[in-house]
Amino acid sequence: MVFALFLKCLSRKRTKRKEVVTLKRADIIVGIIGVLLSGFVFMETAKFPEDKVLIMGPSFFPKLLATGLMVMSIILLIKALMGKSMQTNEKFDIKDPGIQRSGIALLATVIYCLLLPHLGFILDSTLYLVFLMYLLKQRSYIKMTLISLAVSLAVFAIFRIALNITLPLGFFG
């Protein structure tokens, strides 16, 4: 989303009265990146081992997502090349609170990924979810903590018990 907004700034078309932003260039660039990314995922998932027991091996879900990405990217490219990209009068403004919250959420996600092996899934995910709720202006701290802890424990239990996948335990393990 942040990348698409950045590209939107690059594709401005000026008129005499007001500035009109055409998303054609941004749509083409994002569409090409999507097609390339989905092609890369297909190449990488071809290296996954086959599952002898199940029809759906470890590559099934990534291939499913890559297929969806490729279809949507091709649709975006076709619309852009046909001249049916959206136009907007909105300008990309880094001072916009929504843009700032998006950037902070992206930074928080990077920090979450970096801390995951050290803090463990449950603690790291609970702190991350509490922070995101705070960022989205939820101010009931008890509710935020309980919901974040419940979601983290539920996801951990699903992965550990139902899927038999071990998530990082951090300094608890």
Protein Blocks (a to p, Z undefined) as FASTA:
>chain_A
ZZmmmmmmmmcccdfkbccddfklmmmmmmmmmmmmmmmmmmmmmmpccdfkbmbdfklm
mmmmmmmmmmmmmmmmmmmmnopaccdfbdcdfklmklmmmmmmmmmmmmmmmmmmmnom
mlmmmmmmmmmmmmnopabfklmmmmmmmmmmmmmmmmmmmnopacdebjmZZ
